[in-house]
Amino acid sequence: MTKKVEEIYRNSHEIYGSPKITEMLNQNGEKVSQRYIYSIMRENSWKARYVKPWK
């Protein structure tokens, strides 16, 4: 599961966090919780990078 999470995280240019990754995995047929994805990301020191909207 860690490899799937890493693949989605890297393909998003390290922008997606646990809610978005959970949503994508659930759409692909993987039944996982957001808390589980969060724990995987925390173990690997992966953090979402939020893009500030341009004004």
C-alpha positions as CSV (number, residue, x, y, z in Angstrom):
1,M,0.0,0.0,0.0
2,T,2.9,2.3,0.7
3,K,4.0,2.1,-2.9
4,K,0.6,3.0,-4.2
5,V,0.4,6.0,-1.9
6,E,3.9,7.1,-2.9
7,E,3.1,6.8,-6.6
8,I,0.0,9.1,-6.2
9,Y,1.9,11.5,-4.0
10,R,4.9,11.8,-6.4
11,N,2.6,12.1,-9.5
12,S,0.8,15.0,-7.8
13,H,4.1,16.8,-7.5
14,E,3.9,16.3,-3.7
15,I,0.7,18.5,-3.4
16,Y,-1.9,15.9,-2.5
17,G,-2.5,15.1,1.2
18,S,-4.2,12.2,2.9
19,P,-7.8,13.2,2.0
20,K,-7.2,13.5,-1.7
21,I,-5.0,10.3,-1.8
22,T,-7.7,8.4,0.1
23,E,-10.4,9.6,-2.3
24,M,-8.3,8.5,-5.3
25,L,-7.6,5.0,-3.8
26,N,-11.3,4.5,-3.0
27,Q,-12.3,5.4,-6.6
28,N,-9.8,2.8,-7.8
29,G,-11.4,0.0,-5.7
30,E,-9.1,0.1,-2.6
31,K,-11.1,0.5,0.6
32,V,-8.9,2.5,2.9
33,S,-9.5,5.1,5.6
34,Q,-8.0,8.6,5.7
35,R,-6.4,7.8,9.0
36,Y,-4.5,4.9,7.5
37,I,-3.2,7.0,4.7
38,Y,-2.2,9.7,7.1
39,S,-0.2,7.2,9.2
40,I,1.6,6.0,6.1
41,M,2.5,9.5,5.1
42,R,3.6,10.4,8.6
43,E,5.9,7.3,8.8
44,N,7.6,8.4,5.5
45,S,7.7,12.2,6.4
46,W,5.5,13.1,3.5
47,K,3.6,16.3,3.8
48,A,1.2,18.0,1.4
49,R,2.3,21.3,-0.1
50,Y,-0.5,23.7,-0.3
51,V,-0.4,26.1,-3.2
52,K,-1.4,29.6,-2.2
53,P,-4.0,31.1,-4.7
54,W,-2.7,33.9,-6.8
55,K,-4.5,37.2,-6.4
